[in-house]
């Protein structure tokens, strides 16, 4: 991954975290690493744990950010979430998977949030 893409990803994740906090989410962790994947943002909203995948794009040449969260990516995220729940002793905790898309159009970020984007 190029430094430019890494920078875009970090900027998108920071904007997504700020957006979620403003919407009433409490950020518990960012860039949580497991053996097979990384969870971009782990947050809590009321009694629910939320695993958030963030996708950032400068243009639509590779499709929409939501399209990048393929079935294979969803499986990796779900496995990482299960590992997090076990590590943190939260096995019975209600949880969901959201996707936040950050598109930089003309340099201005546009944020779209899709709650319950996929199931475990």
N, C-alpha and C positions, 0 to 999 in steps of 0.2 A: 504494500500500500504506500502510495506516495505521501510525502509530507503535506502536500496541498490537500489531499483527501482526508488525512488524519486531522488537519486543522479544521476542515469543513465539518467533520464528524464531531469534534470537540465543541465547536461553536454551536452546532445544532443541539447537542446534548445539554449544553449550558442554557440555551434558550428554552428548551423543552422543560428542564427542571424549574426554571423561573416561572414559566407558564403554569405548570402544575401546582407550584406553591401558591401562586396567586389564586388558583382555582380551589384552594383548600386542602391540597395534598401535603402530607409531611414526608419529605424525602428521607429515607432510611439509609440508602446506600446508592453509590454510583459506580459503574464499571466493576461490578462484583464478578470476579472470575471463578470459574469452576474448571474441572478437567476438560470438558468439551466445548464450553461456550462462555460468553460473557453476558451478564444481564446489565443493560445500559442504566436503568433506573429501577430501584425498588422503593415503593412508596406506600403510605398508608392513607386511606381515606375512610374516615369513621372506623368501622370495625373490619374493613376489608383490606387485605394486602393486595397491592397492584404491581405486577411486573410489567415494565414499560420498555418496549423496543422503540428506539428512535432512528429514523431514517432521514438523512439530509440530502438535498439535491440542489445543484446550481442550475440545472436545466432538465428538460424531459427527454433527453436523448436516450436514456436507458429505462424509460417508463416512469410511472409515478412511484413515489417512495413506498406507497402501500403495496405495490406489486412486488417489491423486493423482499417482502416477508413471505417467502415461499413456504410450502408445506414442510420441506426439509428444515428450513430455518425455524419454523414453529416448533418442530420436534426438538431441536437443539435447545431452544429457549425453555420449553417445558421440562426437559431433563435437567437443565441448570436450575430451574425453579424448584423442582423436587429435591435436588441436592441442597439448595438453600434452606428449604423447609425442614429437612432432616437435621442439618448442621445447627440450625437455630432452635430446634425442638418446637416447631410450629406445625407439626404434621396435620392437625385437624383444622388449621386456620382457613377461613374462607379467603379465596384468592381469585384474581382474574388477570387476563392478559390484555393490555392496551398497546396501541401503536400510535406514536406521535410522528407526524411528517412535518419536516421543516424544509420549505422551499425558499430559496433566495432568488426572488424575481427582481431584476434591476437593482440588486444589492439589498433590497428590503426583505426581511424574513416574513414568510406567511406560515402560520402554524395551524395544522389540522390535527385534531385528537379523535381517535376512534376507540372508545371504550369497548371492552368485551370483543376485541378484534378476532379472537380465536379461542377455542376451548382446549383444555388439557387433554 
